[in-house]
Amino acid sequence: MALPPARPVAAIFWGGLLAEIFDITQAFIGSGLLGAKPFRILQHIAGGVFGARSMEMGWTSAALGLIFHFTIAFTAAAVYYLASRILRVLVDRAVLCGLAYGECRASPVA
């Protein structure tokens, strides 16, 4: 059985967008329960590039943190899409494999 027709832009867009929304929501809720504010979480993400200075950069680092987070999510979706062209199981069991991939991708970051 052949793979369905490739629609890479749509697959990467929707996969990245959904991954981003769920991931940032989880970060806001999980860290919020520990007292962190979304603004500080986004600044912390930008800290991967700017270091401790990101906490002094205000809205600039928060906006960049959100952009960095979206970039990571869309890149992860692109990698999954490219791998799915080779590994049929990623299409046949998309939900299970996608959830497992998301956890594996997030592990080094967390």
VEXSE-902987 format. One record per atom (N, C-alpha, C): atom name; residue number from 1; residue in one letter; y, z, x. Coordinates in nm, 3 decimals. Example, Ala and Ser with C-alpha at 12.3 -4.5 7.8 and 13.67 -1.06 7.14 Angstrom:
<zapas>
N/1/a/-0.569/0.780/1.319
CA/1/a/-0.450/0.780/1.230
C/1/a/-0.330/0.780/1.320
N/2/s/-0.225/0.708/1.285
CA/2/s/-0.106/0.714/1.367
C/2/s/0.003/0.787/1.290
</zapas>
This chain:
<zapas>
N/1/m/-0.118/0.000/0.085
CA/1/m/0.000/0.000/0.000
C/1/m/0.124/0.000/0.089
N/2/a/0.216/-0.087/0.062
CA/2/a/0.336/-0.101/0.144
C/2/a/0.439/0.005/0.108
N/3/l/0.523/0.032/0.204
CA/3/l/0.634/0.125/0.179
C/3/l/0.731/0.063/0.080
N/4/p/0.802/0.146/0.003
CA/4/p/0.902/0.092/-0.089
C/4/p/1.013/0.023/-0.009
N/5/p/1.087/-0.067/-0.073
CA/5/p/1.195/-0.135/-0.001
C/5/p/1.292/-0.035/0.062
N/6/a/1.333/-0.067/0.181
CA/6/a/1.422/0.024/0.255
C/6/a/1.564/0.017/0.198
N/7/r/1.619/0.133/0.169
CA/7/r/1.759/0.147/0.130
C/7/r/1.817/0.257/0.217
N/8/p/1.834/0.228/0.346
CA/8/p/1.867/0.334/0.441
C/8/p/1.998/0.406/0.413
N/9/v/2.101/0.336/0.376
CA/9/v/2.230/0.401/0.356
C/9/v/2.222/0.501/0.241
N/10/a/2.163/0.460/0.130
CA/10/a/2.151/0.551/0.015
C/10/a/2.061/0.669/0.048
N/11/a/1.949/0.645/0.115
CA/11/a/1.857/0.753/0.150
C/11/a/1.922/0.853/0.244
N/12/i/1.990/0.804/0.344
CA/12/i/2.056/0.893/0.440
C/12/i/2.172/0.967/0.375
N/13/f/2.251/0.897/0.294
CA/13/f/2.364/0.961/0.227
C/13/f/2.318/1.075/0.136
N/14/w/2.226/1.046/0.044
CA/14/w/2.184/1.148/-0.052
C/14/w/2.103/1.258/0.015
N/15/g/2.018/1.222/0.110
CA/15/g/1.942/1.323/0.182
C/15/g/2.033/1.416/0.261
N/16/g/2.130/1.359/0.332
CA/16/g/2.224/1.439/0.410
C/16/g/2.314/1.524/0.322
N/17/l/2.362/1.466/0.212
CA/17/l/2.450/1.540/0.122
C/17/l/2.378/1.659/0.058
N/18/l/2.258/1.636/0.007
CA/18/l/2.183/1.746/-0.055
C/18/l/2.146/1.853/0.047
N/19/a/2.104/1.810/0.165
CA/19/a/2.071/1.907/0.270
C/19/a/2.194/1.990/0.306
N/20/e/2.308/1.926/0.317
CA/20/e/2.432/1.996/0.352
C/20/e/2.471/2.096/0.245
N/21/i/2.468/2.054/0.121
CA/21/i/2.508/2.142/0.011
C/21/i/2.419/2.265/0.004
N/22/f/2.288/2.244/0.011
CA/22/f/2.195/2.358/0.005
C/22/f/2.209/2.447/0.127
N/23/d/2.224/2.388/0.244
CA/23/d/2.232/2.466/0.367
C/23/d/2.360/2.549/0.374
N/24/i/2.473/2.489/0.344
CA/24/i/2.599/2.563/0.354
C/24/i/2.607/2.669/0.243
N/25/t/2.550/2.638/0.125
CA/25/t/2.547/2.738/0.018
C/25/t/2.463/2.858/0.060
N/26/q/2.349/2.832/0.120
CA/26/q/2.264/2.941/0.168
C/26/q/2.336/3.022/0.274
N/27/a/2.407/2.955/0.364
CA/27/a/2.480/3.027/0.469
C/27/a/2.591/3.113/0.409
N/28/f/2.664/3.059/0.313
CA/28/f/2.772/3.135/0.250
C/28/f/2.716/3.256/0.174
N/29/i/2.608/3.237/0.099
CA/29/i/2.552/3.348/0.021
C/29/i/2.486/3.450/0.113
N/30/g/2.400/3.403/0.203
CA/30/g/2.329/3.494/0.292
C/30/g/2.422/3.574/0.381
N/31/s/2.516/3.507/0.444
CA/31/s/2.611/3.577/0.531
C/31/s/2.712/3.655/0.449
N/32/g/2.742/3.607/0.328
CA/32/g/2.833/3.678/0.240
C/32/g/2.778/3.814/0.200
N/33/l/2.649/3.822/0.183
CA/33/l/2.587/3.951/0.151
C/33/l/2.602/4.051/0.265
N/34/l/2.624/3.999/0.385
CA/34/l/2.646/4.085/0.502
C/34/l/2.795/4.106/0.529
N/35/g/2.881/4.051/0.441
CA/35/g/3.023/4.074/0.453
C/35/g/3.104/3.960/0.514
N/36/a/3.039/3.852/0.553
CA/36/a/3.111/3.740/0.614
C/36/a/3.178/3.653/0.506
N/37/k/3.293/3.600/0.539
CA/37/k/3.366/3.511/0.449
C/37/k/3.336/3.365/0.486
N/38/p/3.334/3.273/0.387
CA/38/p/3.307/3.133/0.417
C/38/p/3.398/3.075/0.526
N/39/f/3.524/3.114/0.525
CA/39/f/3.619/3.067/0.626
C/39/f/3.570/3.101/0.766
N/40/r/3.524/3.225/0.786
CA/40/r/3.475/3.271/0.916
C/40/r/3.344/3.202/0.953
N/41/i/3.261/3.176/0.854
CA/41/i/3.134/3.107/0.881
C/41/i/3.162/2.967/0.935
N/42/l/3.255/2.897/0.872
CA/42/l/3.292/2.764/0.918
C/42/l/3.354/2.769/1.058
N/43/q/3.435/2.870/1.084
CA/43/q/3.492/2.885/1.218
C/43/q/3.381/2.911/1.320
N/44/h/3.282/2.988/1.280
CA/44/h/3.170/3.017/1.369
C/44/h/3.092/2.890/1.402
N/45/i/3.076/2.801/1.305
CA/45/i/3.010/2.672/1.329
C/45/i/3.089/2.594/1.433
N/46/a/3.221/2.591/1.419
CA/46/a/3.305/2.522/1.516
C/46/a/3.297/2.588/1.653
N/47/g/3.260/2.716/1.656
CA/47/g/3.245/2.786/1.783
C/47/g/3.141/2.725/1.874
N/48/g/3.051/2.646/1.817
CA/48/g/2.954/2.574/1.900
C/48/g/3.022/2.477/1.994
N/49/v/3.138/2.428/1.957
CA/49/v/3.214/2.336/2.042
C/49/v/3.328/2.409/2.113
N/50/f/3.398/2.493/2.041
CA/50/f/3.519/2.555/2.094
C/50/f/3.500/2.695/2.152
N/51/g/3.383/2.752/2.131
CA/51/g/3.358/2.888/2.179
C/51/g/3.438/2.990/2.099
N/52/a/3.465/3.103/2.161
CA/52/a/3.536/3.213/2.095
C/52/a/3.675/3.172/2.049
N/53/r/3.732/3.072/2.112
CA/53/r/3.865/3.023/2.076
C/53/r/3.871/2.973/1.932
N/54/s/3.757/2.934/1.875
CA/54/s/3.757/2.881/1.738
C/54/s/3.807/2.984/1.637
N/55/m/3.789/3.112/1.665
CA/55/m/3.835/3.216/1.573
C/55/m/3.987/3.229/1.572
N/56/e/4.052/3.172/1.671
CA/56/e/4.198/3.176/1.678
C/56/e/4.264/3.047/1.628
N/57/m/4.182/2.948/1.594
CA/57/m/4.234/2.816/1.560
C/57/m/4.265/2.799/1.410
N/58/g/4.237/2.900/1.330
CA/58/g/4.271/2.895/1.187
C/58/g/4.196/2.789/1.110
N/59/w/4.269/2.724/1.018
CA/59/w/4.209/2.624/0.930
C/59/w/4.156/2.503/1.006
N/60/t/4.212/2.476/1.123
CA/60/t/4.166/2.361/1.201
C/60/t/4.019/2.378/1.238
N/61/s/3.983/2.495/1.289
CA/61/s/3.843/2.515/1.328
C/61/s/3.752/2.526/1.207
N/62/a/3.802/2.580/1.096
CA/62/a/3.720/2.586/0.975
C/62/a/3.690/2.445/0.923
N/63/a/3.791/2.359/0.921
CA/63/a/3.771/2.220/0.877
C/63/a/3.677/2.146/0.972
N/64/l/3.696/2.167/1.102
CA/64/l/3.607/2.103/1.198
C/64/l/3.465/2.156/1.186
N/65/g/3.450/2.285/1.158
CA/65/g/3.317/2.342/1.136
C/65/g/3.246/2.275/1.021
N/66/l/3.318/2.250/0.912
CA/66/l/3.259/2.181/0.797
C/66/l/3.222/2.038/0.835
N/67/i/3.309/1.969/0.908
CA/67/i/3.279/1.833/0.953
C/67/i/3.157/1.833/1.045
N/68/f/3.150/1.928/1.138
CA/68/f/3.034/1.936/1.228
C/68/f/2.907/1.960/1.148
N/69/h/2.916/2.047/1.048
CA/69/h/2.798/2.080/0.967
C/69/h/2.750/1.956/0.890
N/70/f/2.843/1.880/0.833
CA/70/f/2.806/1.756/0.764
C/70/f/2.747/1.655/0.861
N/71/t/2.804/1.645/0.980
CA/71/t/2.753/1.552/1.081
C/71/t/2.609/1.585/1.118
N/72/i/2.580/1.713/1.136
CA/72/i/2.444/1.754/1.167
C/72/i/2.349/1.719/1.053
N/73/a/2.390/1.744/0.929
CA/73/a/2.305/1.716/0.813
C/73/a/2.277/1.567/0.799
N/74/f/2.379/1.484/0.814
CA/74/f/2.359/1.339/0.802
C/74/f/2.277/1.284/0.918
N/75/t/2.293/1.340/1.037
CA/75/t/2.211/1.298/1.151
C/75/t/2.065/1.335/1.128
N/76/a/2.041/1.456/1.077
CA/76/a/1.904/1.498/1.046
C/76/a/1.842/1.407/0.940
N/77/a/1.919/1.369/0.840
CA/77/a/1.869/1.279/0.736
C/77/a/1.836/1.142/0.795
N/78/a/1.919/1.094/0.887
CA/78/a/1.893/0.965/0.951
C/78/a/1.765/0.970/1.035
N/79/v/1.744/1.079/1.107
CA/79/v/1.622/1.095/1.186
C/79/v/1.500/1.097/1.095
N/80/y/1.507/1.170/0.984
CA/80/y/1.396/1.176/0.889
C/80/y/1.369/1.036/0.833
N/81/y/1.474/0.965/0.796
CA/81/y/1.456/0.830/0.742
C/81/y/1.386/0.740/0.843
N/82/l/1.433/0.741/0.967
CA/82/l/1.373/0.656/1.070
C/82/l/1.226/0.694/1.094
N/83/a/1.197/0.823/1.096
CA/83/a/1.058/0.868/1.113
C/83/a/0.973/0.826/0.993
N/84/s/1.032/0.823/0.873
CA/84/s/0.956/0.787/0.753
C/84/s/0.915/0.641/0.753
N/85/r/0.980/0.560/0.832
CA/85/r/0.941/0.420/0.843
C/85/r/0.813/0.406/0.925
N/86/i/0.781/0.509/1.004
CA/86/i/0.662/0.506/1.089
C/86/i/0.551/0.594/1.030
N/87/l/0.588/0.712/0.983
CA/87/l/0.491/0.809/0.932
C/87/l/0.490/0.806/0.779
N/88/r/0.393/0.741/0.722
CA/88/r/0.383/0.722/0.577
C/88/r/0.385/0.855/0.499
N/89/v/0.327/0.960/0.558
CA/89/v/0.320/1.090/0.490
C/89/v/0.459/1.143/0.454
N/90/l/0.560/1.106/0.529
CA/90/l/0.697/1.152/0.502
C/90/l/0.752/1.093/0.373
N/91/v/0.694/0.982/0.329
CA/91/v/0.732/0.921/0.202
C/91/v/0.639/0.970/0.091
N/92/d/0.508/0.972/0.121
CA/92/d/0.409/1.013/0.020
C/92/d/0.428/1.158/-0.024
N/93/r/0.465/1.244/0.067
CA/93/r/0.485/1.387/0.038
C/93/r/0.626/1.426/0.080
N/94/a/0.723/1.354/0.025
CA/94/a/0.862/1.368/0.068
C/94/a/0.918/1.509/0.050
N/95/v/0.890/1.574/-0.061
CA/95/v/0.945/1.707/-0.085
C/95/v/0.887/1.808/0.013
N/96/l/0.755/1.811/0.024
CA/96/l/0.691/1.905/0.115
C/96/l/0.732/1.880/0.260
N/97/c/0.727/1.754/0.302
CA/97/c/0.764/1.721/0.440
C/97/c/0.913/1.744/0.465
N/98/g/0.995/1.713/0.366
CA/98/g/1.139/1.734/0.382
C/98/g/1.174/1.881/0.397
N/99/l/1.111/1.966/0.317
CA/99/l/1.134/2.111/0.330
C/99/l/1.086/2.162/0.466
N/100/a/0.968/2.117/0.509
CA/100/a/0.916/2.159/0.639
C/100/a/1.007/2.110/0.752
N/101/y/1.052/1.986/0.742
CA/101/y/1.143/1.930/0.843
C/101/y/1.273/2.010/0.848
N/102/g/1.326/2.044/0.732
CA/102/g/1.450/2.122/0.727
C/102/g/1.435/2.257/0.794
N/103/e/1.324/2.322/0.770
CA/103/e/1.300/2.452/0.833
C/103/e/1.284/2.438/0.984
N/104/c/1.211/2.338/1.028
CA/104/c/1.193/2.316/1.172
C/104/c/1.324/2.279/1.240
N/105/r/1.405/2.200/1.172
CA/105/r/1.534/2.159/1.227
C/105/r/1.629/2.278/1.238
N/106/a/1.623/2.368/1.142
CA/106/a/1.715/2.481/1.140
C/106/a/1.673/2.595/1.233
N/107/s/1.545/2.602/1.266
CA/107/s/1.496/2.714/1.346
C/107/s/1.570/2.737/1.477
N/108/p/1.592/2.634/1.560
CA/108/p/1.663/2.660/1.686
C/108/p/1.808/2.703/1.665
N/109/v/1.869/2.660/1.554
CA/109/v/2.007/2.693/1.526
C/109/v/2.021/2.837/1.479
N/110/a/1.927/2.881/1.397
CA/110/a/1.934/3.014/1.336
C/110/a/1.909/3.120/1.434
</zapas>
